[in-house]
Amino acid sequence: MSDWLDPLLTRTDDPAGGGPATASDKRTLIVEAALDVLLADGIGKLSMRRVAREAGVALGLAHYYFESKGELIAALVGAGARRLRAEDPPLQTGDDSDAGPWFGRAGRLVTSDRIRLSADIDSAALRDPVVAEAAAQRHSDAESEMGRQLASVAAAAATELDDLSSLSAVVAAALDGLAVRALIDPSFDLAAAHAALQRLLQARLAAQGVASRLRTAAAL
């Protein structure tokens, strides 16, 4: 977990006198309840009162652990990532020498729950600097994981991407954006859009491979 987020989840001074373990359990209940509400009904239905009721704790206790709705949303960013990641099938690049098989698996990880959660958090981040920091870290983490996967694909294709960081950000954002479009418009052909993005990625890998071979030949 990122250092900046730790204080939101590690307070041990439980006002109810339950001690560190009880305080941790109550924080977890509150965060998980908030995540349930957010995934079920969206950020517009998220309130401290409802979260406290769903968690089975007093409203005052929920406010004690999280002084604002923004702090609570920031805390559940990590909880949401962990819950959705636990549901992911393993994403192995292994022997793939082509972007196609990897891209198909990566696209399937962009689920409706993941996209709804992401869109709600990003919307709140536009208005709350506490949430903005959490959202920015979430995007950074996603891009880092995308970079690791793309580097593995490139290595299997015997090349190395010289714009890996930027390409990772573009692919991650494109997958998110296409998924949002598909949720908004059921007639949108998501499979065709994924195929087009896959072809762009394959072309980028092929171009990089040619450039690498030319540089190697020039150095001989």
C-alpha positions in Angstrom: 0.0 0.0 0.0 1.2 3.5 -0.7 2.7 5.4 2.2 0.3 8.3 1.9 -2.7 6.0 2.3 -1.4 4.2 5.4 -2.6 6.7 8.0 -6.2 6.4 6.7 -6.2 2.7 7.5 -3.9 2.3 10.5 -5.3 4.4 13.3 -5.2 2.4 16.5 -6.8 4.8 19.0 -10.3 3.2 19.1 -12.6 5.6 21.0 -14.8 2.7 21.9 -11.9 1.1 23.9 -11.7 -2.0 21.7 -7.9 -1.7 21.2 -5.9 -1.9 18.0 -7.4 -5.2 16.7 -11.0 -4.1 17.2 -10.2 -0.7 15.6 -8.7 -2.4 12.6 -11.7 -4.7 12.2 -14.1 -1.7 12.4 -12.2 0.3 9.8 -12.3 -2.8 7.5 -16.0 -3.1 8.0 -16.6 0.5 7.1 -14.4 0.4 4.0 -15.9 -2.8 2.8 -19.4 -1.5 3.4 -18.5 1.7 1.4 -17.2 -0.4 -1.4 -20.4 -2.5 -1.5 -22.5 0.6 -1.7 -20.3 2.2 -4.4 -20.3 -0.9 -6.6 -24.0 -1.5 -6.1 -25.5 2.0 -6.5 -22.7 4.4 -7.4 -21.1 7.4 -5.8 -24.3 9.4 -5.7 -25.8 7.0 -3.1 -22.6 6.9 -1.0 -23.1 8.6 2.3 -21.5 8.2 5.7 -24.9 7.5 7.2 -25.6 4.6 4.8 -22.1 3.2 5.1 -22.3 3.2 8.9 -25.7 1.4 8.7 -24.4 -1.2 6.2 -21.3 -1.7 8.4 -23.3 -2.0 11.6 -21.4 0.7 13.4 -22.4 4.1 14.9 -22.4 7.0 12.5 -20.0 8.9 14.9 -17.5 6.0 14.7 -17.5 6.1 10.9 -16.8 9.8 11.1 -14.1 9.2 13.7 -12.1 6.9 11.4 -12.9 9.0 8.2 -13.4 12.7 8.8 -14.9 13.2 5.3 -16.5 11.3 2.5 -13.4 12.1 0.5 -11.2 10.3 3.0 -13.4 7.3 2.9 -13.4 7.2 -0.9 -9.6 7.5 -0.9 -9.4 4.6 1.5 -11.6 2.3 -0.5 -9.6 2.8 -3.7 -7.1 0.3 -2.4 -9.8 -2.0 -1.1 -11.5 -2.0 -4.4 -8.3 -2.8 -6.3 -7.6 -5.7 -3.9 -11.1 -7.2 -4.2 -11.2 -6.9 -8.0 -7.6 -8.2 -8.4 -8.5 -11.3 -6.3 -11.2 -12.1 -8.8 -8.9 -11.8 -11.8 -7.8 -14.9 -13.6 -4.0 -15.1 -13.8 -2.5 -13.0 -16.6 0.6 -14.7 -17.9 2.6 -13.5 -20.9 5.1 -16.3 -20.8 5.9 -17.6 -24.2 3.7 -15.1 -26.1 5.6 -13.7 -29.0 2.6 -11.9 -30.3 0.4 -9.2 -28.7 -2.8 -11.0 -29.7 -3.2 -13.7 -27.0 -2.0 -11.3 -24.2 -4.3 -8.5 -25.4 -7.3 -10.8 -25.4 -6.7 -11.7 -21.7 -6.0 -8.1 -20.7 -9.2 -6.9 -22.3 -11.2 -9.5 -20.3 -9.9 -8.0 -17.1 -11.7 -4.8 -17.8 -15.0 -5.8 -16.1 -18.1 -3.7 -15.6 -17.5 -3.5 -11.8 -14.0 -2.3 -12.4 -15.0 0.3 -14.8 -18.0 1.6 -12.8 -15.7 1.9 -9.7 -13.0 3.6 -11.7 -15.4 6.1 -13.3 -17.0 6.9 -9.9 -13.7 7.5 -8.3 -12.3 9.6 -11.1 -15.5 11.7 -11.0 -15.1 12.4 -7.3 -11.4 13.1 -7.9 -12.2 16.1 -10.1 -13.7 17.8 -7.0 -11.8 16.5 -4.0 -8.0 16.7 -3.7 -7.9 13.8 -1.2 -9.7 11.5 -3.7 -7.6 13.0 -6.6 -4.4 11.8 -4.9 -5.8 8.3 -4.5 -7.1 8.2 -8.0 -3.8 9.3 -9.4 -2.0 6.6 -7.5 -4.5 4.0 -8.8 -3.8 5.0 -12.4 -0.1 5.0 -11.8 -0.3 1.5 -10.4 -2.4 0.3 -13.3 0.1 1.8 -15.8 3.0 0.2 -14.0 1.3 -3.2 -14.2 0.5 -2.6 -17.9 4.2 -1.7 -18.5 5.3 -4.9 -16.9 3.0 -6.9 -19.1 4.0 -5.1 -22.3 7.7 -5.4 -21.5 7.2 -9.2 -21.2 5.3 -9.3 -24.6 8.1 -7.2 -26.2 10.8 -9.4 -24.7 9.0 -12.5 -26.1 9.0 -10.8 -29.5 12.8 -10.2 -29.2 12.5 -6.4 -29.0 12.4 -3.6 -26.5 9.9 -0.8 -26.4 11.7 2.6 -26.1 8.4 4.4 -25.1 7.1 1.8 -22.7 5.9 4.2 -20.0 3.9 6.3 -22.5 2.6 3.3 -24.4 1.5 1.7 -21.1 -0.5 4.8 -20.2 -2.1 4.9 -23.6 -3.1 1.2 -23.6 -4.5 1.3 -20.1 -6.5 4.5 -20.8 -7.8 3.1 -24.1 -9.0 -0.1 -22.4 -10.8 1.9 -19.7 -12.3 4.4 -22.2 -13.6 1.7 -24.5 -15.1 -0.2 -21.6 -16.9 3.0 -20.4 -18.2 3.5 -24.0 -19.5 -0.1 -24.1 -21.3 0.3 -20.8 -23.0 3.6 -21.9 -23.9 2.3 -25.3 -24.8 -1.4 -25.6 -24.7 -1.2 -29.4 -21.0 -0.3 -29.3 -18.9 -3.0 -30.9 -16.3 -3.5 -28.1 -14.8 -6.6 -29.7 -14.1 -4.7 -32.9 -12.5 -1.8 -31.0 -10.3 -4.2 -29.0 -9.2 -5.8 -32.3 -8.3 -2.4 -33.7 -6.3 -1.5 -30.6 -4.6 -4.9 -30.8 -3.6 -4.3 -34.4 -2.1 -0.9 -33.4 -0.1 -2.5 -30.6 1.1 -5.3 -33.0 2.2 -2.6 -35.5 4.0 -0.7 -32.8 5.9 -3.9 -31.8 6.7 -4.7 -35.4 8.0 -1.2 -36.0 10.1 -1.3 -32.9 11.6 -4.6 -34.0 12.6 -3.2 -37.4 14.1 -0.1 -35.7 16.1 -2.3 -33.3 17.4 -4.4 -36.2 18.4 -1.3 -38.1 20.3 0.1 -35.1 22.1 -3.2 -34.6 23.1 -3.3 -38.3 24.3 0.2 -38.2 26.5 -0.5 -35.2 28.3 -3.4 -36.9 
